[in-house]
């Protein structure tokens, strides 16, 4: 969780959530974030997952305004086979780091 100062000198609460985009992990993670975001409307939640995963999840239901979808790994198209999972585990860490760094700037 990061804390940033706003113009009014009150800290802005921001939580970054990194979702594993395979099976039901991202959907269940987004469901939990939606519950938290509804209860904590003064907190911003950044939801990081693959572009394909985010597109699929957001097409099925609306999300609260304080959730910011953050697609990563656009250069890869994943399915759910073992090779794709291994590739995600190999490149995912650096891609998430780059996306989070870009969000901080």
Buried (B, 14 or more C-beta within 10 A) or exposed (E): EBEEEEEEEEEEBBBBBBBBBBEEEBBEBBEEBBEBBEEBEEBBBBBBBBBBBBEBBBEEEEBBEBBBBBBBBEEBEBEEEEEBBEBBEEBBEEBBEEBBEEBEE
